[in-house]
Structures are given as C-alpha cells and as structure tokens.
Amino acid sequence: MGLRVGTFNIRNSSADDGDDSWPVRRGATVAAIEALDADVIGLQEVLPDQLAYLREALPAYELVGAGRDDGDAAGEHATVLVRRSQWLVESHATRWLSVEPERPGSVGWDADLTRIATLVRLRHRESGKALGIANTHYDHAGATARLESSLLLDRWLAAEPDLPWVLLGDLNATPDSEPLQALTNAGWRQTLPADAGGTDHEFTGAEDRDRIDHILIGKGLSCVGARIAYERFDGRLPSDHWPVVADLNMT
C-alpha cells in the first residue's frame, strides 16, 4: 500500500521577517502544503495563531499536537496533519526531548529551548493497516541535545515494534552528522538521495545550503522516491525552509 508523507518547517509567526512575515506569506504556505498532496505532513514551529489559520485553510486534514510550553496550547507545536478521508487518528501524545519527557516545558541537556516530539498512531480506513508517525524539531544550539534526542526517539519508537514508523522533522543536523548517524546506525533509513540539495535557506530561496529537514523510515516501509519541493507560490517563498516529500510503500 502506498502513501505520501511530508515535513515542513513553516517558520513561526512571531519572527520579524519583514516582507516574508507570516501575514504576508501565509497563503503561499498553505499553497505549499496543498501542493505536497501528502497523506501525512509534519509541521514545525507552529504557533497558536498559525494553527488556527491552518485549521480553517486545510479542512481536508486533521491537525494533531500540543504546545511545547504547557502541553496544551501554549508555544510552538510540532503539528501533524492527517488526511481525514484516508487515515484515522487512533491516539497521539506529545513528549519532551529531555530527561523528563513527560514534564511540559522541560529543556534537555545543553538545549537552548524546549523541544518536543509528537507521536501519532494511525489506522488506514480502507485496509486497516496501522502506521506510526513521529514529528519533531531538534534544538538549534545544543549538540548534545541533538544526539540525545535521536537516541531518545529511537528508544521510544523501538518500544512499539508492532508499528511501522516514519520519523519526520527539522533535526537541525545534516545527513552526515552525529544525530543522523545515530539514527541510521539504529536501522533508520533516509529517504532523500545524497544529492537532493538543501532545505534551510533563510528566505534567500537558495537550494544548495544545509539539508536539515528529514524523512526517515523504519522497518515495514520502503521508499519509492523523495524530493525537496523547491516551489514558490504567487512569487512568494512559503517559509525559510523548503518542504520535503516522500512516497512510501507499506510492506
């Protein structure tokens, strides 16, 4: 059975981005999400006002996740979009990337900010097949925190071996970095080819900078193809990151 997944850091609405600020580009952001035509999409840096806008603009998707500050609505969300017509959300949870993963607002290791992962368990409406999705955003400053976040996520997902898992997110780490190597050493497979290009562009539109946004797959899944979506909409950049999309098969 095939499915399409995506990951996209949409850039938070509180940033002072001038002509690229959220009110100016939010239509382009929604257009970029729709253009992925994915069954499941992991978003990062989603603040409550953005979440409200996306709920209205994307009725075909159920939006899942909690705020990192309080485990409810406050702060950035690692939101998971699920296509309602195809997938049923059976359960979801937010965990903190720290030594206290159940404590809202906790900060891990040498991280500069609170970081979270949203874990979602899905059921395909037609076939009944189950799927696990983990969507996350690693810290930008803490090297130890990024590595420990990879180890922590691998432990969590390995503890549910009955599910084929997809790991989505802005890992603030390149494919050859220690956090990514920890995941690949544990059996996770990267979906993008080595020459795919970059994803972080800081509103320059560059396609050759660091690739820090990733889709990784575990057992029970194979990748048919993956790409970085280098499209503008109405002449606007949808974010300071490019989205990543992958076509998968469930075996």
C-alpha positions in Angstrom: 0.0 0.0 0.0 1.4 3.4 -0.9 1.3 6.6 1.0 2.9 10.1 0.8 4.4 11.9 3.7 6.0 15.3 4.1 7.8 17.5 6.5 7.8 21.3 6.5 9.2 23.9 9.0 6.7 26.8 8.3 8.6 29.4 10.3 6.9 30.8 13.4 4.7 33.9 13.2 6.4 35.8 15.9 9.6 36.4 13.9 10.3 39.8 12.4 10.7 38.7 8.8 9.5 41.9 7.0 8.2 41.1 3.6 8.4 37.4 4.4 6.4 37.7 7.7 3.6 35.2 8.3 0.7 37.5 7.4 2.3 38.2 4.0 3.2 34.7 3.1 0.6 32.5 4.9 -1.3 32.0 1.6 1.9 30.7 0.0 2.5 28.4 3.0 -0.9 26.9 2.6 -0.4 26.5 -1.1 2.9 24.7 -0.5 1.3 22.3 1.9 -1.6 21.6 -0.5 0.9 21.1 -3.4 2.6 18.3 -1.5 -0.6 16.3 -1.8 0.5 14.1 1.1 -1.4 11.8 3.4 0.5 12.9 6.4 2.7 16.0 7.0 4.8 17.0 10.0 5.0 20.8 10.5 7.4 22.6 12.8 7.4 26.0 14.5 3.6 26.3 14.5 2.3 28.9 16.9 -1.3 29.1 18.1 -2.4 31.8 15.6 -0.9 29.8 12.8 -2.6 26.7 14.0 -6.0 28.4 13.9 -5.3 29.7 10.4 -4.3 26.3 9.1 -7.3 24.6 10.6 -9.6 26.9 8.6 -7.5 26.8 5.4 -6.9 23.0 5.3 -10.3 21.3 6.1 -9.2 18.0 4.5 -6.7 17.5 7.3 -7.0 16.7 11.0 -4.3 18.7 12.9 -2.8 16.9 15.8 -0.4 18.0 18.5 0.1 20.2 21.6 2.1 23.3 22.5 5.6 22.7 23.9 5.3 25.3 26.7 2.4 23.7 28.6 1.4 20.5 26.8 -1.8 22.2 25.7 -2.0 25.3 23.6 1.0 27.5 24.5 4.1 27.8 22.5 5.3 26.2 19.3 3.6 23.0 18.1 5.1 20.1 16.2 1.8 19.6 14.4 0.9 16.5 12.4 -1.6 16.9 9.5 -3.5 13.7 8.7 -5.7 13.4 5.6 -9.2 12.7 7.1 -10.5 10.7 4.2 -7.7 8.1 4.3 -6.5 7.8 7.9 -8.0 7.6 11.4 -6.1 9.0 14.3 -6.2 6.3 17.0 -4.0 8.1 19.5 -1.4 10.8 19.9 1.0 12.1 22.5 3.4 14.9 23.0 6.7 14.2 24.7 9.6 16.5 25.6 13.1 15.9 24.3 14.7 15.9 27.8 15.5 13.7 30.7 11.9 14.4 31.9 9.9 13.7 28.7 6.6 13.9 30.4 7.1 17.3 32.0 5.7 20.1 29.9 8.2 22.9 29.2 11.3 20.8 30.2 14.6 21.6 28.5 17.0 18.8 27.6 20.8 18.6 28.1 22.5 21.7 26.5 19.5 22.8 24.5 18.6 26.5 24.3 14.9 25.9 24.0 12.1 23.5 24.9 11.8 20.8 22.2 9.1 18.2 21.6 8.1 15.3 19.5 4.5 14.5 18.5 3.8 10.8 18.3 0.7 9.7 16.3 -0.7 6.3 15.8 -2.9 6.0 12.6 -5.1 3.4 11.1 -5.8 3.3 7.3 -9.6 3.5 6.9 -9.8 1.1 3.9 -7.1 -1.5 4.5 -7.0 -1.4 8.3 -3.2 -1.1 8.3 -1.5 0.7 11.2 1.2 3.4 11.0 3.2 5.4 13.4 4.3 9.0 12.8 6.9 10.9 14.9 7.3 14.6 14.1 9.9 16.6 15.9 12.2 19.7 15.9 15.6 19.3 17.4 17.4 22.1 19.2 19.5 24.6 17.1 22.2 25.2 19.7 22.8 22.1 21.7 25.0 19.4 20.0 24.5 17.0 23.0 20.7 17.7 22.9 20.5 16.8 19.2 22.3 13.5 19.7 20.4 12.6 22.8 17.1 13.4 21.0 18.0 10.9 18.3 18.7 8.2 20.9 15.6 9.0 22.9 13.3 8.9 19.8 14.8 5.6 18.7 14.1 4.1 22.2 10.6 5.3 22.2 9.7 4.0 18.7 11.6 0.8 19.2 9.4 0.2 22.2 6.4 -0.1 19.8 7.7 -2.7 17.3 4.2 -3.6 16.1 4.1 -0.3 14.1 6.0 0.8 11.1 7.3 4.2 12.0 8.0 7.3 9.9 10.3 10.0 11.6 9.7 13.5 10.3 11.3 16.8 11.2 13.7 19.6 11.3 16.6 17.9 13.0 18.9 20.9 12.8 21.5 18.4 11.6 22.9 17.4 8.2 22.8 13.9 6.8 26.4 13.1 7.8 26.1 14.5 11.3 26.3 12.5 14.6 22.5 12.7 15.3 21.7 11.3 11.9 24.4 8.7 12.1 22.9 7.6 15.4 19.5 7.0 13.7 21.0 5.2 10.7 23.1 3.0 12.9 19.9 2.1 14.7 18.3 1.0 11.4 16.5 4.1 10.3 16.8 4.8 6.6 17.0 8.2 4.9 14.6 8.8 2.0 16.3 11.6 0.2 19.2 10.8 -2.1 22.6 12.2 -1.2 22.5 14.8 -4.0 19.0 16.1 -3.2 20.1 19.6 -2.2 19.5 21.8 0.8 16.4 22.7 2.8 17.4 25.6 5.0 17.6 28.9 3.1 16.7 31.7 5.5 14.4 33.3 2.9 17.0 33.5 0.2 15.5 30.8 -2.0 18.8 29.0 -2.1 18.7 25.3 -2.9 22.3 24.4 -2.1 22.6 25.1 1.6 22.4 22.7 4.5 19.8 19.9 4.4 18.5 19.8 8.0 14.9 18.6 7.3 14.5 14.9 7.0 12.1 12.0 6.5 13.4 8.7 7.8 11.7 5.3 7.7 11.8 2.2 9.8 11.0 -1.4 9.2 7.9 -2.3 7.3 8.3 0.6 5.0 10.2 1.2 1.7 10.8 4.5 -0.2 9.7 4.8 -3.8 11.0 8.3 -4.2 11.6 11.5 -2.3 12.3 15.1 -3.2 12.7 18.6 -1.8 9.8 20.9 -3.1 11.5 24.0 -4.5 8.4 25.9 -5.4 7.3 29.4 -4.9 3.6 30.5 -4.9 2.4 33.8 -6.3 6.1 34.8 -6.3 6.5 34.2 -2.6 8.7 31.9 -0.5 6.4 29.8 1.7 8.9 29.6 4.5 12.6 29.9 5.3 12.8 26.1 4.8 11.8 24.1 1.8 9.4 21.2 2.3 10.4 17.6 1.9 8.1 14.9 0.5 8.4 11.1 0.1 6.4 8.4 -1.5 6.4 5.2 0.6 5.1 1.6 0.4 3.9 -0.3 3.4 5.1 -3.8 3.1 
